Amino acid sequence: MSIEAVLSRIDAGLDASLGRLFDLVRIKSISTDPAFAEEVRRGAEWCAAELAGIGFEASVRQTAGHPMVVAHWRGKVAREAPHVLFYGHYDVQPVDPIELWATDPFEPRIETRADGAKQIVGRGTADDKGQLLTFVEAARAFVAETGGLPCRVTVLLEGEEESGSPSLDAFLLENKAELSHDVALVCDTNMWDAKTPAITATLRGLVGEEVTITAADRDLHSGLFGGPALNPIRVLAKILAELHDETGRVTLPGFYDGVSELPAEVKASWDGLGLTADAFLKPYGLSTPAGEQGRSVLEQLWARPTCEFNGITGGYTGEGFKTVLPAKATVKVSFRLVGDQDPAKIRASFRAFVEARLPKDAKASFHPHGGSPGLALPFDSPWLATAKAALTAEWGVPAVLIGGGGSIPVVGRFKTMLGMDTALVGFGLDDDRIHSPNEKYDLTSFHGGIRSWARILDALAQG
């Protein structure tokens, strides 16, 4: 079978694929708002019905929250082909503020930009309904053209990704044998740009900590007590200032344990993307990099750990002025982790760092806000090589291996709970306005994404 026949079927069926995307976008599957619970279920049932219509054995699985969709291909596959788990989510973010939408967010439309490019506008078009359907539509074309799929495929679609995935851990553990396969495929990431496909090979982990420093048993008048009385804001500010040295490195003992240098060829590839600090920072009113000296912007974002302060409170913060020495001061701190950094060790090191710097009369209390390690496919992974070659063949330019500055928790769960690596191949763009009004997904992303998944599945089957 020539892959070209499948690709031709995808091209001929693009309007029908768009119609199915429009149908899915019209379902108001907002998972975080209980008022839309029935719509979320309707989204699950729609997805299961479409997969069953292709030939999958598909079912809607109830959880403590919103349902999961699980589908297995039981039909014809290429001999000795790997078994992949494809993951996506059919739930979406709320649409607020509704007044900033140009049109009804749940009535999708095609908009033509000034440059002639077409984009699909509507809530969920990019995150993640359009993305998940690129895979489903590729499978549909394969079955229609060949009567089967090139690989063994299981599909897992979640209905709570946009509300923190509260039911996911239990579901994965309860269904571990059914869902553990050779590799997971996730389509919830971006291309490098509109013409350059990308595979996200690394993700940073996250440790969140909230610290409260207390001193006196009440707020004190700064005129009557300023000087001899300990001020928790001063204590907190001094501790925070000591968390970075003059080069931007984090000073926690053991912080860089498990952090490796980039392979030279990967660093060269990232440098070749041509993103300068000025180009990255200027659109946001900034000019000078503030991270580790001697590291490029992309290296800082994708391959280096960070310590950032996300919010500080203490004393009087209302309108006007109040001369007070506060009884307490609080900071929220996030650590982005890479490589083999251990979240538990980072948390313990941070708490010890704070405790060691407390003066007499000061106390610290800590509240954790999650912890997950960084994740990376080995840069020499055969999954990456196969997907990269398939993407390069489709888009006509070399696919690039990029990193993710944030976290995608499900990828960590696939690794720790199911024992699987994940290849993240997505077709979103930085300007898709996900989570914001007027979300869009370029038509070239949708069409090229379908064709790309067809090529990837075919390449996986061939080894």
Salt bridges, closest charged atoms under 4 A:
ASP11 OD1 - HIS447 NE2 2.72
ASP11 OD2 - ARG451 NH1 2.95
ASP23 OD1 - ARG26 NH1 3.05
GLU39 OE2 - ARG42 NE 3.01
GLU45 OE2 - ARG41 NH1 3.78
GLU50 OE1 - ARG140 NH2 2.87
GLU57 OE2 - ARG74 NH2 3.22
ASP91 OD1 - HIS89 ND1 3.08
GLU107 OE2 - ARG26 NE 3.12
GLU111 OE1 - ARG109 NH1 3.03
ASP115 OD1 - ARG113 NE 3.56
ASP127 OD1 - HIS89 NE2 3.13
ASP127 OD2 - HIS435 NE2 2.99
GLU137 OE1 - ARG20 NH2 2.79
GLU137 OE2 - ARG140 NE 3.11
GLU145 OE1 - ARG9 NE 2.73
GLU161 OE1 - HIS89 NE2 3.28
GLU162 OE2 - HIS89 NE2 3.92
GLU162 OE1 - HIS435 NE2 3.26
ASP169 OD1 - ARG413 NE 2.58
GLU178 OE2 - ARG61 NH2 2.69
GLU178 OE2 - HIS72 NE2 2.60
ASP188 OD2 - HIS89 NE2 3.40
GLU209 OE2 - ARG347 NH1 2.55
GLU209 OE1 - ARG351 NE 2.80
GLU210 OE1 - LYS332 NZ 3.06
GLU210 OE1 - HIS369 NE2 2.79
ASP217 OD1 - ARG218 NE 2.89
GLU242 OE2 - LYS238 NZ 2.74
GLU242 OE1 - ARG357 NE 2.70
GLU261 OE1 - ARG295 NH1 2.88
GLU261 OE2 - ARG304 NH1 3.94
ASP271 OD2 - LYS267 NZ 3.18
GLU292 OE1 - ARG249 NH1 3.64
GLU292 OE2 - ARG304 NE 2.88
GLU299 OE2 - ARG295 NH1 2.79
GLU394 OE2 - ARG451 NE 2.70
GLU394 OE1 - ARG455 NE 2.67
ASP421 OD1 - LYS415 NZ 2.79
ASP431 OD1 - LYS440 NZ 2.82
ASP432 OD1 - LYS440 NZ 2.84
GLU439 OE1 - ARG123 NH1 2.76
ASP442 OD1 - ARG113 NH1 3.25
ASP442 OD1 - LYS440 NZ 2.65
